[in-house]
């Protein structure tokens, strides 16, 4: 496996790979077994796998954790190599963006970003769509692998690929959890023992709402209120239920329901997200 920092070097390597299927696993590094599941899937599916490691400044807002976001490239590269990846692409900010102030952005439709994480993080999904489209172009990937924990991101990327006729197959991969239910996240490293216990409230709230639906509860407000009660002690950003296929507000007539939660966990106010089909 090779670590590549330059776009031109990666393109040179890929010149003789045009006949191969290429899998891309886009990450911001600080890799965990959730990322590992994406890498494994790509290695199974493709002739050649690229893992990108890039903390993208364009998707971070003012006072967010860009500067302190964990950066562990040596450890990340070791895990990627163990799982069979061929390339770790780890560009610098200057390599990816010559000028972030006058940057051409890929802007998803307002209806897709005026809710959930897009509502509380203005500009976030413009940054996500822009960097992902750049990575698709640079890697010329056949398939790209994304975790379902970032459900809104996954929905937006799938829509971008469809709307822009990008020749990439998007492969959604299931959320990976600890034994106690905590969804794996690079930001979990910010949590101490007490905060980690509070972080478990997200998955507990989702599972409780799921149980209520199994018992026949279909009142959206009641389902959300039940989750909010369990989330007491955290700083809740949102608890919402959407149609997972359209991301529009869920109606009782919809066959499927996806509950999504975002909350900041004291004392560090680490922002975590989680979701579950209920």
C-alpha positions, 0 to 999 in steps of 0.5 A: 500500500502507498500513501499519496499526498499529491493529486498529480501522483494519484492520477499518474498511478491511476493511468494504467488502472482504467480497466479496473473497478476502483472503490473509493472510501472517503474519510476525514481520518481518525479511522475506526471499525466503522470505516473499516467495514467500508474498506472491507466492502470496497476491497471485496467489491473492487480490483483497487481501493483508495481510502481518502483521508482529508479533514475538509475545512469547507464543511466546518463552520465558525467555532466548529472543531476543525482545528482539534479534529483528530488527525492520526494518519500513521494509524489510519494508514496501518489500518487501511493496509491491514484491510487490503486498501491499495492507496491512502490519499492524504492531500493537504488543504493547499493541495485540494483548494488553492483558494477557499475564499473564491471556491466553486461550490457544489450546492445541493438543493435547499429542500435537502439541506434546510433541515436537520444537520443542514439547519444547524450547520449552514454551508456544511453540505455545500462543503461536503458535496464539493469535496466529495465531487472533487474526490470522485473526479480525482479518483475516477472511482467506480464505486464509493462507500458511505456509512449510513450513520450520516444519513442526510449526507448519504441522501444528498450525495446520492441525489448529487450523483443522480442530478449531475449524472456522475458515473459512480455507484454509491454503496451505503453501509450499515452503522457499526456500533459498540456492544452497548449500542454507541455508534462508532464515531471519530468524535467519540475520542473526545468523550470521557467515561461520564460523557460516554454514558450520556452519549449512549442516550442517543441509541437508547432513545432510538431503540425505545422509539422503535419499540413503541412503533412495534407496539402500534404507536404512530403519533410522531409527536409522541415518538419524538417526545419519548426520545427527548425524555431519554435524552435529558442531560444532553444538549439536543440539536434535533430529534426528527422523523423523516421518510428515508426515501425522500427525507421529507417529514414523515407521515403516518401513511409512510411505510418506513420511518427514519428517526434522526438525532443530533445532540451535544454531550456535556461537558465538552459539547461533543456533537454526535449524530445517530439514526435508526429505522423505526 
